[in-house]
Amino acid sequence: MGRVTERRRVIRIRDGAVSTRPDTLVAEEPLEIRLNGKPLAITMRTPGDDFALAAGFLVSEGVLGRAEELANIVYCAGATEDGSNTYNVVDVKLAQGVPVPDITLERNVYTTSSCGLCGKASLDAVRTTARWPLGDDREVSDGSDGSAVRVEPETLSALPDRLRAAQRVFDRTGGLHAAGLFTPDGELLDLREDVGRHNAVDKLVGRALQQGLLPLSGSVLMVSGRASFELAQKAVMAGIPVLAAVSAPSSLAVDLAAETGLTLVGFLRGTSMNVYAGEHRLALRTAVGGA
């Protein structure tokens, strides 16, 4: 199986001085995901948690929602001409009776940002296929409803440092994204790293599916980097009510958050942050006004 890191020779230049040394790099390999034996998708990922990644991907596509809907996931032997197992191909078997998407002619698991759809079509696709609506607590403003998630801005401010402190491989490579699940009080529940932040989220969601924890309605998703439409989609499809990112969201991510009731926070750095949607879940102490 591929390793999480690999060593490569590098020429290092510092203040004009040249030296040669080995450097630790994050590994990147393709993972082909098959569904009931048929090719479905290929993603470039950091090896590890491959079964969770595949399961999480299928949650975000609306295929899976409960652990009972998943029969098993296996690596495919004979993936190469010589019959060896590269551990880069997984086959997901759905439980009996679970509808199988028609992938023979055209993928109908169509809600990812890489599928060619955009704008209103993508928003409608996520909104209509999400199993757990996020807008149920939209009107809650005083935190009296125990089912509603309420987060203090000070708690959000602490999440980037907690996420970074829990990253093990990043310290050795500097080249991995991270996604962490936190409680509304800031307790770290799970963290995954990957060369792609969308894969890190899939690994989190897939592990939750395997453990029977979906929907993740009482959690906050914190991601390194920016918040794309795809990440917002994955949060919505997993029932996660709050998504926070250290960098900017995309316009379509903001539109999706507003459509679905997702709380979306960007530019989360120190005590500063921008709230793009779903401000009702934040314990704001001053009135929100302005254009």
C-alpha positions as CSV (number, residue, x, y, z in Angstrom):
1,M,0.0,0.0,0.0
2,G,1.2,3.5,-0.8
3,R,2.7,5.4,2.1
4,V,1.5,8.7,3.4
5,T,5.0,10.3,2.8
6,E,7.9,9.7,0.5
7,R,11.5,10.9,0.4
8,R,13.0,12.8,-2.5
9,R,16.4,14.4,-3.2
10,V,16.2,18.2,-3.2
11,I,18.7,21.0,-3.9
12,R,18.4,23.5,-1.1
13,I,19.5,27.1,-1.6
14,R,19.7,29.4,1.5
15,D,21.3,32.8,1.3
16,G,23.3,31.7,-1.7
17,A,24.6,28.5,-0.1
18,V,23.7,25.4,-2.1
19,S,23.4,22.0,-0.5
20,T,21.8,18.6,-1.3
21,R,19.5,16.9,1.2
22,P,16.5,14.4,1.3
23,D,13.1,16.0,1.7
24,T,9.9,14.5,3.0
25,L,6.9,14.9,0.6
26,V,3.3,14.0,1.0
27,A,2.4,11.1,-1.2
28,E,-0.2,11.5,-3.9
29,E,-1.7,8.6,-5.8
30,P,-4.9,8.0,-7.8
31,L,-7.8,6.2,-6.2
32,E,-10.4,4.7,-8.5
33,I,-13.8,4.2,-6.8
34,R,-16.0,1.5,-8.3
35,L,-19.7,1.0,-7.3
36,N,-20.9,-2.6,-7.4
37,G,-18.0,-3.4,-9.7
38,K,-18.5,-0.6,-12.2
39,P,-16.1,2.4,-12.4
40,L,-17.5,5.5,-10.9
41,A,-14.8,8.1,-10.2
42,I,-11.1,8.7,-9.8
43,T,-9.6,11.1,-7.3
44,M,-6.0,12.0,-6.5
45,R,-5.5,11.4,-2.8
46,T,-3.0,10.7,0.0
47,P,-3.2,6.9,0.6
48,G,-4.9,6.0,3.9
49,D,-8.5,5.8,5.0
50,D,-9.4,4.8,1.5
51,F,-12.6,3.0,2.4
52,A,-13.8,5.9,4.5
53,L,-12.9,8.2,1.5
54,A,-15.0,6.1,-0.8
55,A,-17.9,5.9,1.6
56,G,-17.8,9.7,2.2
57,F,-17.7,10.4,-1.5
58,L,-20.9,8.4,-1.9
59,V,-22.6,10.3,1.0
60,S,-21.8,13.6,-0.8
61,E,-23.3,12.1,-4.0
62,G,-26.5,11.1,-2.3
63,V,-26.0,7.4,-2.7
64,L,-25.3,6.5,0.9
65,G,-26.8,7.9,4.1
66,R,-26.8,5.1,6.7
67,A,-24.3,2.4,7.6
68,E,-26.9,-0.3,6.8
69,E,-26.9,0.8,3.2
70,L,-23.2,-0.2,2.8
71,A,-22.5,-3.9,2.4
72,N,-18.7,-3.7,2.2
73,I,-15.7,-2.1,0.6
74,V,-12.7,-4.0,-0.7
75,Y,-9.5,-3.3,-2.6
76,C,-9.6,-4.8,-6.1
77,A,-7.0,-7.4,-6.9
78,G,-5.6,-7.7,-10.4
79,A,-5.7,-3.9,-11.0
80,T,-2.6,-4.2,-13.1
81,E,-1.6,-6.3,-16.1
82,D,0.4,-8.7,-13.9
83,G,-2.5,-9.1,-11.6
84,S,-0.9,-7.4,-8.6
85,N,-2.9,-5.3,-6.2
86,T,-1.9,-1.6,-6.3
87,Y,-4.3,-0.7,-3.4
88,N,-5.4,2.2,-5.7
89,V,-8.8,0.7,-6.7
90,V,-11.7,0.1,-4.3
91,D,-15.1,-1.4,-5.0
92,V,-18.1,-0.3,-2.9
93,K,-20.9,-2.9,-2.6
94,L,-24.3,-1.5,-1.7
95,A,-26.6,-3.4,0.6
96,Q,-29.4,-5.3,-1.0
97,G,-32.3,-3.0,-2.0
98,V,-30.3,0.2,-2.0
99,P,-30.8,2.0,-5.4
100,V,-27.8,1.9,-7.7
101,P,-27.2,5.0,-9.8
102,D,-27.2,4.5,-13.5
103,I,-23.6,4.9,-14.4
104,T,-23.6,3.0,-17.6
105,L,-24.2,6.0,-19.9
106,E,-23.9,9.1,-17.8
107,R,-23.3,9.7,-14.1
108,N,-26.4,10.7,-12.3
109,V,-24.4,11.3,-9.1
110,Y,-24.1,14.8,-10.4
111,T,-23.7,17.2,-7.5
112,T,-20.0,17.6,-7.5
113,S,-18.5,20.9,-8.7
114,S,-16.3,19.0,-11.2
115,C,-19.2,17.4,-13.1
116,G,-19.8,20.3,-15.5
117,L,-23.0,21.6,-13.9
118,C,-23.0,25.0,-12.3
119,G,-25.2,27.7,-10.9
120,K,-28.9,27.0,-10.2
121,A,-28.7,23.4,-11.4
122,S,-26.0,22.5,-8.9
123,L,-27.9,24.3,-6.0
124,D,-31.1,22.5,-6.9
125,A,-29.3,19.2,-7.1
126,V,-27.9,19.4,-3.6
127,R,-31.1,20.9,-2.1
128,T,-33.3,18.2,-3.5
129,T,-31.0,15.2,-2.6
130,A,-29.9,16.2,0.9
131,R,-31.4,13.8,3.4
132,W,-31.2,16.1,6.4
133,P,-32.5,19.6,6.0
134,L,-30.3,22.2,7.8
135,G,-32.9,25.0,7.9
136,D,-35.0,23.4,10.6
137,D,-33.4,25.6,13.3
138,R,-33.2,28.7,11.1
139,E,-35.7,30.6,13.3
140,V,-34.0,29.7,16.6
141,S,-32.4,32.8,18.0
142,D,-32.1,32.4,21.7
143,G,-30.5,28.9,21.9
144,S,-33.5,27.6,23.9
145,D,-34.0,24.7,21.4
146,G,-31.6,21.9,22.5
147,S,-31.5,20.6,19.0
148,A,-30.1,23.8,17.6
149,V,-26.4,24.3,17.3
150,R,-25.1,27.6,18.8
151,V,-21.4,28.5,18.5
152,E,-19.6,31.3,20.2
153,P,-17.3,33.4,17.9
154,E,-14.5,32.9,20.5
155,T,-14.9,29.1,20.1
156,L,-14.6,29.4,16.3
157,S,-11.5,31.6,16.7
158,A,-9.7,28.8,18.5
159,L,-10.4,26.1,15.9
160,P,-7.7,26.9,13.3
161,D,-4.9,26.5,16.0
162,R,-6.5,23.3,17.3
163,L,-6.8,21.9,13.8
164,R,-3.2,22.8,13.1
165,A,-1.9,21.3,16.4
166,A,-3.6,18.0,15.6
167,Q,-2.0,17.6,12.1
168,R,0.6,15.0,12.3
169,V,1.8,14.6,8.7
170,F,1.8,18.3,8.0
171,D,4.7,18.9,10.3
172,R,6.8,16.6,8.2
173,T,5.7,17.7,4.8
174,G,4.0,21.1,4.9
175,G,1.8,19.9,2.1
176,L,-1.4,18.5,3.5
177,H,-4.8,19.9,3.9
178,A,-6.8,19.1,7.0
179,A,-10.5,18.8,7.9
180,G,-11.7,18.5,11.5
181,L,-15.0,17.8,13.2
182,F,-15.6,19.7,16.4
183,T,-18.4,20.0,18.9
184,P,-20.0,23.4,19.2
185,D,-17.9,23.9,22.3
186,G,-14.7,23.4,20.3
187,E,-13.8,19.8,21.3
188,L,-12.0,17.9,18.5
189,L,-14.0,14.8,17.5
190,D,-12.0,13.6,14.4
191,L,-9.4,14.9,12.0
192,R,-8.2,13.7,8.6
193,E,-5.4,14.9,6.4
194,D,-5.1,14.6,2.6
195,V,-3.4,16.3,-0.3
196,G,-7.0,17.4,-1.3
197,R,-9.2,19.1,1.3
198,H,-12.3,17.5,-0.4
199,N,-10.8,14.1,0.2
200,A,-10.1,15.0,3.9
201,V,-13.7,15.9,4.3
202,D,-14.8,12.6,2.6
203,K,-12.6,10.6,5.0
204,L,-14.3,12.3,7.9
205,V,-17.8,11.8,6.6
206,G,-17.1,8.2,5.6
207,R,-15.8,7.3,9.0
208,A,-18.9,8.8,10.5
209,L,-21.1,6.8,8.1
210,Q,-19.2,3.6,9.0
211,Q,-19.7,4.3,12.7
212,G,-23.4,5.0,12.3
213,L,-23.1,8.7,13.3
214,L,-24.8,10.4,10.4
215,P,-26.2,13.0,10.3
216,L,-23.5,15.1,11.9
217,S,-26.1,17.6,13.0
218,G,-24.3,18.5,16.2
219,S,-20.9,19.3,14.8
220,V,-18.8,22.0,13.2
221,L,-16.6,21.3,10.2
222,M,-13.3,23.2,10.1
223,V,-11.2,23.1,6.9
224,S,-7.8,24.4,6.0
225,G,-7.7,26.7,2.9
226,R,-10.8,27.9,1.1
227,A,-14.4,26.8,1.2
228,S,-15.5,25.7,-2.3
229,F,-18.9,24.7,-3.5
230,E,-17.8,21.1,-3.3
231,L,-17.0,21.4,0.4
232,A,-20.2,23.2,1.2
233,Q,-22.0,20.5,-0.7
234,K,-20.3,17.8,1.4
235,A,-21.2,19.5,4.6
236,V,-24.9,19.8,3.6
237,M,-25.1,16.2,2.4
238,A,-23.7,15.0,5.8
239,G,-26.1,17.1,7.8
240,I,-23.3,19.4,9.2
241,P,-24.8,22.7,10.1
242,V,-21.6,24.8,10.4
243,L,-18.7,25.1,8.0
244,A,-15.7,27.2,8.8
245,A,-12.6,27.9,6.7
246,V,-9.4,29.8,7.2
247,S,-9.6,31.3,3.7
248,A,-12.3,32.6,1.3
249,P,-15.5,30.9,0.1
250,S,-16.5,30.8,-3.5
251,S,-19.7,32.7,-4.6
252,L,-21.5,29.4,-5.3
253,A,-20.6,28.1,-1.9
254,V,-22.2,31.2,-0.4
255,D,-25.3,30.7,-2.6
256,L,-25.5,27.1,-1.5
257,A,-25.2,28.0,2.2
258,A,-28.0,30.6,1.9
259,E,-30.2,28.1,0.0
260,T,-29.8,25.2,2.4
261,G,-29.4,27.0,5.8
262,L,-25.7,26.1,6.2
263,T,-23.7,28.5,8.5
264,L,-20.7,29.5,6.4
265,V,-17.7,31.3,8.0
266,G,-14.6,32.3,6.0
267,F,-11.3,34.1,6.6
268,L,-11.2,32.7,10.1
269,R,-8.0,34.1,11.4
270,G,-7.3,35.0,15.0
271,T,-10.3,36.8,16.3
272,S,-11.5,37.9,12.9
273,M,-13.9,36.1,10.6
274,N,-16.5,36.8,7.9
275,V,-20.0,35.2,8.3
276,Y,-21.5,34.7,4.8
277,A,-24.7,32.8,5.8
278,G,-26.5,31.2,8.7
279,E,-25.5,33.8,11.3
280,H,-28.5,32.6,13.4
281,R,-26.2,29.9,14.8
282,L,-23.6,32.3,16.1
283,A,-23.9,33.8,19.5
284,L,-23.5,37.4,18.3
285,R,-23.6,40.0,21.0
286,T,-24.2,43.1,18.8
287,A,-26.9,43.7,16.2
288,V,-26.2,42.9,12.6
289,G,-26.9,45.7,10.3
290,G,-25.7,47.4,7.1
291,A,-26.4,46.8,3.5
